[in-house]
């Protein structure tokens, strides 16, 4: 799993639909997830630490969790099926750990309010993320190709051990 942070909310140029952008710690990969207008408002208000005069749905959930001594340990965006992301809330109450199905947008809105980590499965990042810094990615590819092209068989030799004839060193 890869821990990610909310990088912001953007609007799709064609549909004008909001997109939440999650970014990895190296800031090299970004995961865009289309969300609804209401979820975008809920996430933006949490990012800006705006408290509504009355609790909205995500605030109500956090209040209920507090009242019942439940902690959100993390959210996990675990799969992508037919262009739909799936997430769970990993909740703890005492010694009991529960996983609750949730839309990623709702899970993220609650995670921001509780300062809980956001994790994404590697397969989802591999399938749906986009590079943030294409120049750095290309430089890394060039460096790797240079490294591979300069490898020699003796670079694989292990020092300090004697081996029998025919045994790989």
Backbone as JSON, one array per atom type, in Angstrom:
{
  "sequence": "XXXXXXXXXXXXXXXXXXXXXXXXXXXXXXXXXXXXXXXXXXXXXXXXXXXXXXXXXXXXXXXXXXXXXXXXXXXXXXXXXXXXXXXXXXXXXXXXXXXXXXXXXXXXXXXXXXXXXXXXXXXXXXXXXXXXXXXXXXXXXXXXXXXXXXXXXXXXXXXXXXXXXXXXX",
  "N": [[0.84, -1.18, 0.0], [0.33, 2.3, -0.57], [0.88, 5.32, 0.99], [-1.03, 8.24, 0.72], [-1.67, 11.74, 0.18], [-4.08, 14.41, 0.26], [-3.93, 16.41, -2.48], [-5.41, 18.36, -3.59], [-8.4, 19.82, -5.04], [-9.71, 19.62, -8.26], [-11.18, 20.71, -11.37], [-12.7, 18.88, -13.95], [-11.88, 19.49, -17.27], [-13.66, 19.1, -19.41], [-16.19, 18.01, -18.47], [-16.63, 19.53, -16.24], [-16.78, 18.42, -13.78], [-15.98, 17.81, -10.35], [-12.74, 16.75, -9.23], [-10.89, 14.86, -7.03], [-7.56, 15.07, -6.05], [-5.1, 12.88, -5.23], [-1.87, 12.52, -3.87], [1.31, 10.91, -3.86], [3.93, 10.42, -1.34], [6.4, 11.08, -2.43], [5.71, 12.85, -4.27], [5.54, 12.22, -6.93], [3.63, 10.68, -8.2], [0.19, 10.93, -9.0], [-3.17, 10.54, -8.14], [-6.16, 10.76, -9.67], [-9.54, 11.18, -8.76], [-12.83, 11.13, -9.66], [-15.47, 12.97, -8.23], [-18.55, 13.87, -6.53], [-20.35, 17.05, -6.48], [-21.27, 17.74, -3.88], [-19.61, 16.17, -2.22], [-17.17, 17.28, -2.91], [-17.46, 19.87, -1.86], [-17.63, 19.19, 0.85], [-15.1, 18.09, 1.31], [-13.42, 20.25, 0.68], [-14.23, 22.1, 2.63], [-13.34, 20.78, 4.92], [-10.58, 20.68, 4.42], [-10.01, 23.36, 4.59], [-10.52, 23.85, 7.18], [-13.1, 24.72, 7.95], [-15.8, 25.14, 10.0], [-19.09, 24.12, 10.0], [-22.21, 25.78, 10.89], [-24.04, 23.96, 11.87], [-23.74, 20.41, 12.26], [-22.71, 18.75, 9.32], [-23.16, 15.89, 7.16], [-20.67, 14.36, 7.16], [-19.41, 15.5, 9.34], [-21.21, 14.78, 11.31], [-20.86, 12.01, 11.28], [-18.22, 11.85, 12.3], [-18.65, 12.96, 14.82], [-20.33, 10.98, 15.91], [-18.55, 8.83, 15.91], [-16.69, 9.76, 17.78], [-18.32, 9.9, 20.06], [-18.9, 7.23, 20.47], [-16.44, 6.21, 21.06], [-14.77, 5.43, 18.91], [-12.14, 4.96, 16.6], [-10.84, 6.13, 13.56], [-8.65, 4.35, 11.93], [-7.41, 4.25, 9.43], [-8.04, 4.96, 5.96], [-8.6, 2.92, 3.14], [-8.13, 2.8, -0.21], [-8.97, 0.4, -2.22], [-9.56, -0.9, -4.65], [-10.24, -0.72, -8.2], [-12.81, -0.83, -10.33], [-14.45, -1.12, -13.34], [-14.12, 1.67, -13.86], [-14.76, 2.69, -11.37], [-13.87, 3.57, -8.14], [-13.12, 1.85, -5.09], [-13.43, 1.83, -1.57], [-12.5, 1.4, 1.9], [-13.27, 2.03, 5.32], [-11.16, 1.7, 7.98], [-11.92, 0.93, 11.06], [-11.55, 1.27, 14.58], [-12.57, 0.11, 17.69], [-11.86, -0.07, 20.84], [-10.5, -3.2, 21.26], [-11.49, -4.17, 18.95], [-11.46, -4.38, 15.48], [-12.85, -3.09, 12.61], [-13.92, -3.21, 9.2], [-15.36, -1.02, 7.01], [-17.35, -0.57, 4.23], [-17.09, 2.08, 1.9], [-17.66, 5.03, -0.1], [-14.92, 6.39, -1.86], [-14.76, 9.24, -1.8], [-16.36, 9.98, 0.41], [-14.99, 8.6, 2.41], [-12.51, 9.9, 2.31], [-13.29, 12.51, 3.03], [-14.01, 12.09, 5.7], [-11.59, 11.1, 6.69], [-9.92, 13.35, 6.47], [-11.11, 15.04, 8.36], [-10.61, 13.64, 10.69], [-7.95, 13.47, 10.71], [-6.73, 11.18, 9.72], [-4.76, 8.61, 8.11], [-4.5, 8.15, 4.53], [-4.57, 5.48, 2.45], [-3.58, 3.72, -0.49], [-3.96, 0.95, -2.55], [-1.24, -0.67, -4.23], [-1.77, -1.7, -6.8], [-3.92, -0.18, -7.65], [-2.82, 2.37, -7.76], [-0.92, 1.87, -9.76], [-2.61, 1.3, -11.92], [-4.26, 3.59, -12.21], [-3.01, 6.04, -11.68], [-1.27, 9.11, -12.49], [1.71, 10.55, -13.83], [3.39, 13.15, -12.04], [5.68, 14.61, -12.32], [7.06, 14.54, -15.14], [9.57, 14.97, -16.28], [11.37, 14.23, -14.24], [10.68, 11.53, -14.07], [11.52, 10.64, -16.62], [14.28, 11.17, -16.45], [14.95, 9.38, -14.44], [14.4, 6.96, -15.76], [16.32, 7.1, -17.83], [18.69, 7.06, -16.31], [18.47, 4.5, -15.17], [18.53, 2.89, -17.49], [21.13, 3.51, -18.37], [22.58, 2.48, -16.22], [21.96, -0.29, -16.42], [23.01, -0.84, -18.98], [25.7, -0.65, -18.52], [26.33, -2.75, -16.86], [28.29, -5.56, -15.88], [29.19, -9.05, -16.01], [30.89, -9.67, -13.82], [30.05, -7.87, -11.94], [28.08, -9.08, -10.55], [29.23, -10.86, -8.88], [29.78, -12.35, -5.76], [31.6, -11.3, -3.04], [34.14, -12.65, -0.8], [33.29, -15.28, -0.31], [34.0, -18.68, -0.84], [33.44, -20.98, -3.45], [32.13, -24.0, -4.82], [33.23, -25.56, -7.89], [31.25, -24.57, -10.63], [29.24, -23.63, -9.05], [27.09, -20.95, -8.47], [28.29, -17.7, -8.01]],
  "CA": [[0.0, 0.0, 0.0], [1.04, 3.57, -0.66], [0.17, 6.4, 1.68], [-1.2, 9.42, -0.14], [-2.25, 12.94, 0.79], [-4.93, 15.2, -0.64], [-3.18, 17.5, -3.11], [-6.36, 19.41, -3.89], [-9.59, 19.52, -5.84], [-9.64, 20.25, -9.58], [-12.37, 20.51, -12.19], [-12.46, 18.28, -15.26], [-12.04, 20.54, -18.29], [-14.8, 18.83, -20.29], [-17.47, 17.84, -17.77], [-16.67, 20.46, -15.1], [-16.98, 17.62, -12.57], [-14.83, 17.9, -9.44], [-11.82, 15.62, -9.13], [-9.95, 14.97, -5.92], [-6.22, 14.62, -6.45], [-4.26, 12.32, -4.17], [-0.47, 12.5, -4.31], [2.17, 10.1, -2.99], [4.88, 11.19, -0.53], [7.49, 11.57, -3.27], [5.08, 13.82, -5.18], [5.82, 11.79, -8.31], [2.42, 10.08, -8.76], [-1.04, 11.58, -8.59], [-4.33, 9.71, -8.42], [-7.38, 11.57, -9.79], [-10.8, 10.46, -8.52], [-14.01, 11.97, -9.89], [-16.37, 12.98, -7.08], [-19.71, 14.74, -6.69], [-20.24, 18.43, -5.99], [-21.43, 17.77, -2.41], [-18.4, 15.63, -1.61], [-16.11, 18.28, -3.12], [-17.66, 20.93, -0.85], [-17.31, 18.63, 2.17], [-13.65, 17.94, 1.4], [-12.83, 21.59, 0.71], [-14.48, 22.72, 3.95], [-12.45, 20.12, 5.89], [-9.21, 21.12, 4.14], [-9.89, 24.76, 5.02], [-10.91, 23.89, 8.6], [-14.33, 25.48, 8.12], [-16.8, 24.42, 10.78], [-20.44, 24.6, 9.69], [-22.97, 26.12, 12.09], [-24.63, 22.69, 12.31], [-22.95, 19.33, 11.65], [-23.11, 18.14, 8.06], [-23.11, 14.42, 7.25], [-19.35, 13.85, 7.55], [-19.18, 15.96, 10.71], [-22.06, 13.94, 12.14], [-20.18, 10.7, 11.4], [-17.08, 12.02, 13.2], [-19.22, 13.14, 16.16], [-20.79, 9.66, 16.37], [-17.35, 8.04, 16.2], [-16.15, 10.27, 19.05], [-19.25, 9.55, 21.13], [-18.82, 5.78, 20.68], [-15.03, 5.88, 21.25], [-14.27, 4.73, 17.72], [-11.08, 5.66, 15.9], [-10.59, 5.77, 12.17], [-7.21, 4.07, 11.84], [-7.0, 4.63, 8.08], [-8.91, 4.53, 4.88], [-7.85, 2.21, 2.11], [-8.74, 2.7, -1.54], [-8.44, -0.94, -2.47], [-9.73, -1.43, -6.0], [-10.82, 0.08, -9.28], [-13.56, -1.75, -11.18], [-15.32, -0.4, -14.28], [-13.92, 3.1, -13.62], [-15.27, 3.07, -10.05], [-12.95, 3.27, -7.04], [-13.74, 1.28, -3.9], [-12.65, 2.13, -0.38], [-13.01, 0.98, 3.2], [-12.84, 2.71, 6.54], [-10.69, 0.76, 8.99], [-12.35, 1.52, 12.33], [-11.19, 0.54, 15.78], [-13.27, 0.4, 18.94], [-11.18, -0.95, 21.79], [-9.7, -4.23, 20.59], [-12.21, -4.61, 17.76], [-11.16, -3.68, 14.24], [-13.89, -3.34, 11.6], [-13.75, -2.57, 7.91], [-16.67, -0.58, 6.55], [-17.36, -0.15, 2.84], [-17.41, 3.5, 1.75], [-17.19, 5.68, -1.32], [-13.65, 7.08, -1.56], [-14.96, 10.66, -1.48], [-16.82, 10.06, 1.81], [-13.88, 8.14, 3.26], [-11.52, 10.98, 2.34], [-13.86, 13.62, 3.81], [-13.93, 11.72, 7.11], [-10.16, 11.01, 7.03], [-9.39, 14.7, 6.66], [-11.65, 15.56, 9.61], [-10.03, 12.91, 11.82], [-6.48, 13.45, 10.49], [-6.36, 9.77, 9.54], [-4.02, 8.4, 6.85], [-5.17, 7.66, 3.32], [-3.72, 4.49, 1.8], [-4.08, 3.23, -1.76], [-3.28, -0.28, -2.96], [-0.28, -0.45, -5.32], [-2.39, -2.01, -8.09], [-4.77, 0.95, -8.01], [-1.9, 3.44, -8.16], [-0.35, 1.48, -11.04], [-3.64, 1.35, -12.96], [-5.02, 4.83, -12.38], [-2.31, 7.28, -11.37], [-0.58, 9.79, -13.57], [2.94, 11.16, -13.34], [3.34, 14.57, -11.71], [6.91, 15.21, -12.82], [7.49, 13.7, -16.27], [11.02, 15.14, -16.48], [12.05, 13.39, -13.25], [10.46, 10.14, -14.48], [12.38, 10.35, -17.76], [15.66, 11.15, -15.95], [15.11, 8.12, -13.73], [14.47, 5.9, -16.78], [17.63, 7.19, -18.49], [19.71, 6.6, -15.35], [18.35, 3.05, -15.05], [19.04, 2.3, -18.75], [22.59, 3.65, -18.33], [23.07, 1.52, -15.22], [21.82, -1.64, -17.0], [23.91, -1.0, -20.13], [27.09, -0.72, -18.03], [26.53, -3.91, -16.0], [29.16, -6.63, -16.37], [28.97, -10.27, -15.22], [31.63, -9.65, -12.56], [29.32, -7.02, -10.99], [27.2, -9.95, -9.79], [30.07, -11.75, -8.09], [29.74, -12.1, -4.32], [32.95, -11.37, -2.48], [34.35, -13.23, 0.51], [32.87, -16.68, -0.2], [34.53, -19.6, -1.86], [32.37, -21.84, -3.9], [32.51, -25.16, -5.58], [33.13, -25.3, -9.33], [29.89, -24.66, -11.15], [28.28, -23.0, -8.14], [26.94, -19.52, -8.76], [28.89, -16.83, -6.98]],
  "C": [[0.88, 1.24, 0.0], [0.22, 4.63, 0.06], [0.13, 7.62, 0.77], [-1.84, 10.54, 0.67], [-3.14, 13.63, -0.24], [-4.09, 16.36, -1.16], [-4.12, 18.66, -3.45], [-7.55, 18.89, -4.66], [-9.42, 20.28, -7.16], [-10.98, 20.04, -10.27], [-11.96, 19.91, -13.52], [-12.78, 19.33, -16.32], [-13.28, 20.33, -19.15], [-16.12, 18.83, -19.53], [-17.69, 18.84, -16.64], [-16.99, 19.74, -13.79], [-15.76, 17.78, -11.67], [-14.04, 16.59, -9.41], [-10.96, 15.86, -7.91], [-8.64, 14.39, -6.39], [-5.47, 14.15, -5.22], [-2.85, 12.22, -4.71], [0.35, 11.69, -3.33], [3.21, 10.99, -2.3], [6.03, 11.75, -1.36], [7.02, 12.66, -4.22], [5.4, 13.52, -6.63], [4.59, 11.21, -8.99], [1.2, 10.77, -8.17], [-2.22, 10.71, -9.02], [-5.56, 10.6, -8.48], [-8.62, 10.7, -9.59], [-11.95, 11.44, -8.72], [-14.95, 11.84, -8.69], [-17.54, 13.91, -7.38], [-19.47, 16.13, -6.12], [-20.33, 18.49, -4.46], [-20.18, 17.25, -1.7], [-17.23, 16.61, -1.77], [-16.23, 19.4, -2.09], [-17.27, 20.43, 0.54], [-15.8, 18.5, 2.36], [-12.97, 19.3, 1.49], [-13.03, 22.24, 2.07], [-13.58, 22.08, 5.02], [-11.0, 20.56, 5.68], [-8.96, 22.54, 4.64], [-10.3, 24.96, 6.47], [-12.13, 24.77, 8.85], [-15.33, 24.63, 8.88], [-18.18, 24.97, 10.43], [-21.19, 24.93, 10.98], [-23.65, 24.89, 12.71], [-23.86, 21.57, 11.63], [-23.56, 18.86, 10.33], [-22.84, 16.63, 8.19], [-21.76, 13.89, 7.73], [-18.99, 14.28, 8.97], [-19.98, 15.12, 11.69], [-21.41, 12.57, 12.35], [-19.02, 10.79, 12.39], [-17.58, 12.2, 14.63], [-19.7, 11.81, 16.73], [-19.6, 8.78, 16.74], [-16.76, 8.46, 17.54], [-17.02, 9.8, 20.22], [-19.16, 8.07, 21.47], [-17.38, 5.29, 20.83], [-14.47, 5.02, 20.12], [-13.2, 5.6, 17.07], [-11.02, 5.18, 14.46], [-9.08, 5.59, 12.05], [-6.66, 4.51, 10.49], [-8.14, 4.36, 7.13], [-8.02, 3.86, 3.86], [-8.69, 2.22, 0.83], [-8.14, 1.44, -2.13], [-8.64, -1.48, -3.88], [-10.37, -0.41, -6.93], [-11.47, -0.91, -10.22], [-14.53, -0.95, -12.04], [-15.32, 1.11, -14.01], [-14.51, 3.6, -12.3], [-14.26, 2.63, -9.0], [-13.74, 2.75, -5.85], [-12.82, 1.51, -2.71], [-13.3, 1.49, 0.85], [-12.5, 1.94, 4.27], [-12.38, 1.62, 7.48], [-10.91, 1.42, 10.35], [-11.93, 0.63, 13.49], [-12.03, 1.06, 16.95], [-12.72, -0.57, 19.98], [-10.29, -1.91, 21.04], [-10.32, -4.67, 19.26], [-11.87, -3.74, 16.57], [-12.21, -4.08, 13.22], [-13.53, -2.63, 10.32], [-15.13, -2.29, 7.35], [-16.53, -0.05, 5.12], [-17.76, 1.33, 2.75], [-16.99, 3.98, 0.37], [-15.88, 6.39, -0.96], [-13.84, 8.54, -1.16], [-15.43, 10.82, -0.03], [-15.71, 9.66, 2.77], [-12.83, 9.23, 3.4], [-12.02, 12.15, 3.18], [-13.78, 13.33, 5.31], [-12.46, 11.65, 7.55], [-9.56, 12.38, 7.28], [-9.84, 15.25, 8.01], [-11.0, 14.9, 10.84], [-8.5, 12.85, 11.74], [-5.96, 12.02, 10.4], [-5.66, 9.59, 8.2], [-4.9, 7.81, 5.75], [-4.18, 6.73, 2.62], [-4.39, 4.02, 0.52], [-3.27, 1.99, -2.12], [-2.4, 0.0, -4.17], [-0.9, -0.68, -6.69], [-3.24, -0.85, -8.58], [-3.91, 2.11, -8.48], [-1.32, 3.12, -9.54], [-1.35, 1.64, -12.18], [-4.17, 2.75, -13.24], [-4.27, 6.12, -12.12], [-1.66, 7.87, -12.61], [0.68, 10.42, -13.01], [2.74, 12.65, -13.08], [4.53, 15.27, -12.35], [7.48, 14.32, -13.92], [9.0, 13.8, -16.51], [11.8, 14.26, -15.51], [11.88, 11.91, -13.6], [11.39, 9.76, -15.62], [13.85, 10.29, -17.34], [15.93, 9.85, -15.21], [15.22, 6.94, -14.71], [15.83, 5.9, -17.48], [18.73, 6.67, -17.57], [19.66, 5.09, -15.21], [18.88, 2.37, -16.31], [20.57, 2.38, -18.79], [23.2, 2.63, -17.37], [23.07, 0.11, -15.81], [22.84, -1.84, -18.13], [25.37, -1.12, -19.7], [27.35, -1.9, -17.09], [27.42, -4.93, -16.68], [28.91, -7.86, -15.51], [29.69, -10.23, -13.87], [30.97, -8.74, -11.53], [28.4, -7.86, -10.09], [27.95, -10.9, -8.86], [29.96, -11.35, -6.62], [31.14, -12.26, -3.78], [32.98, -12.11, -1.15], [33.95, -14.68, 0.65], [33.57, -17.51, -1.25], [33.39, -20.52, -2.24], [32.94, -23.01, -4.68], [32.45, -24.81, -7.06], [31.69, -25.49, -9.78], [28.85, -23.99, -10.26], [28.24, -21.5, -8.45], [27.52, -18.69, -7.63], [28.16, -15.53, -6.94]]
}
